Amino acid sequence: MDLEYREIFSMLYSPFTSRYSTTRWLSRILSERFTRGPEASAVRQAIDEAEEKLLSAKGQGGIRADAKYFLLINLMQMVVVPARVRGSIGLEELRRLLSSDVAFLVNEAARQAEGREISGHVILETVATRWRQLQLSNFRIWGEE
């Protein structure tokens, strides 16, 4: 993993292990900034658009609330916040990549769900088997296996 991303993830993790620290305060500020800003809107829009397309296809279930929340939390905390803190991606490029990757994940998950609603579990399995195919993985936020 890239050293800069390692430091960003350590900072984001620290509020859960340290009761009082500058890092905890900074992590909270960063998290609030991104979860209430245009980044969160971009993630939410990508999820909602993917679900709209899915529902317009005959014989397809929707995306369950747990799956939407799984995508939202994981994309925000594991992709968007680290990439934006580092400055490795602009907002418009982020929107484009999120839209493409979320649509890809939802379509793959829909195949696995076979017409049923997509659950968080199905999303987890899809991400696990398809993460290398995501355009956002090109930023190597998580590094090599």
C-alpha positions in Angstrom: 0.0 0.0 0.0 1.2 3.5 -0.8 2.6 5.2 2.3 0.4 8.2 1.9 -2.8 6.1 1.8 -1.5 4.0 4.7 -1.2 7.3 6.8 -4.7 8.5 5.7 -6.3 5.1 6.7 -4.4 5.2 10.0 -5.8 8.6 10.7 -9.3 7.6 9.8 -9.0 4.5 12.0 -7.6 6.3 15.0 -10.8 7.8 16.4 -11.9 4.3 17.2 -8.8 3.5 19.3 -7.9 6.8 20.8 -10.2 8.8 23.1 -8.6 12.2 22.8 -6.2 13.3 20.1 -5.6 15.8 17.4 -5.9 12.9 14.9 -9.3 12.0 16.2 -10.5 15.6 15.8 -9.0 15.9 12.3 -10.5 12.5 11.3 -14.0 13.7 12.5 -13.7 17.0 10.6 -12.6 15.2 7.4 -15.3 12.6 7.6 -18.0 15.2 8.2 -16.7 17.4 5.4 -16.9 14.6 2.8 -20.1 12.9 4.1 -22.1 16.1 3.9 -20.5 17.5 0.8 -20.7 16.9 -3.0 -18.7 13.7 -2.6 -21.5 12.0 -0.7 -24.0 13.4 -3.2 -21.9 11.8 -6.0 -21.9 8.4 -4.3 -25.6 8.6 -3.6 -26.4 9.7 -7.2 -24.4 6.8 -8.6 -26.3 4.3 -6.4 -29.7 5.8 -7.2 -29.0 5.9 -11.0 -27.8 2.3 -11.0 -31.0 1.2 -9.2 -33.2 3.2 -11.6 -31.6 1.4 -14.6 -32.0 -1.9 -12.8 -35.6 -1.4 -12.0 -36.4 -0.4 -15.6 -35.1 -3.8 -16.8 -37.9 -6.4 -16.7 -37.5 -9.2 -14.3 -35.0 -7.4 -12.1 -35.4 -6.7 -8.4 -34.2 -3.5 -6.8 -31.3 -2.9 -4.4 -32.2 -3.5 -0.7 -31.5 -0.8 1.8 -28.7 -2.8 3.4 -26.9 -3.1 0.0 -27.3 0.7 -0.7 -25.9 1.5 2.7 -23.1 -1.0 2.3 -22.1 0.7 -1.0 -22.5 4.2 0.4 -20.4 3.6 3.6 -17.7 1.6 1.9 -17.3 3.8 -1.2 -17.2 6.9 1.0 -14.8 5.6 3.7 -12.6 3.3 1.7 -12.4 5.2 -1.6 -13.7 8.7 -1.7 -12.4 10.1 1.5 -8.8 8.8 1.1 -8.7 9.8 -2.6 -10.0 13.3 -1.9 -7.8 13.8 1.2 -4.8 12.8 -0.9 -6.0 15.0 -3.8 -5.6 12.2 -6.3 -9.0 12.7 -8.0 -11.1 15.7 -9.0 -14.8 15.8 -8.2 -15.9 15.5 -11.8 -13.7 12.5 -12.5 -14.9 11.0 -9.2 -18.5 11.4 -10.3 -17.8 9.7 -13.7 -15.9 6.8 -12.1 -18.4 6.2 -9.4 -21.2 6.2 -11.9 -19.4 3.6 -14.0 -18.2 1.4 -11.2 -21.4 1.4 -9.2 -23.4 0.5 -12.4 -21.0 -2.3 -13.1 -21.2 -3.7 -9.5 -25.0 -3.5 -9.5 -25.3 -5.2 -12.8 -23.0 -8.0 -11.7 -24.8 -8.3 -8.4 -28.2 -8.4 -10.3 -26.9 -11.4 -12.3 -26.0 -13.2 -9.1 -29.3 -12.3 -7.4 -31.2 -13.8 -10.3 -34.2 -11.4 -10.3 -34.4 -11.0 -6.5 -33.5 -7.8 -4.7 -29.8 -7.3 -4.3 -28.7 -7.7 -0.7 -25.7 -6.4 1.1 -24.3 -9.9 1.1 -24.5 -10.1 -2.7 -22.8 -6.7 -3.1 -20.0 -7.9 -0.7 -19.5 -11.0 -2.8 -19.6 -9.0 -6.1 -17.0 -6.5 -4.8 -14.8 -9.4 -3.6 -14.8 -11.1 -7.0 -14.8 -8.0 -9.2 -12.8 -5.3 -7.5 -9.9 -5.5 -9.9 -12.3 -4.6 -12.7 -13.3 -1.3 -11.1 -11.9 1.8 -12.6 -11.5 3.3 -9.1 -9.1 0.4 -8.3 -6.6 2.0 -10.8 -5.8 4.6 -8.1 -4.3 1.7 -6.0 -5.8 3.1 -2.8 -5.5 -0.4 -1.2 -2.3 -1.4 -2.9 -1.5 -5.0 -3.8 -3.1 -8.0 -2.1 
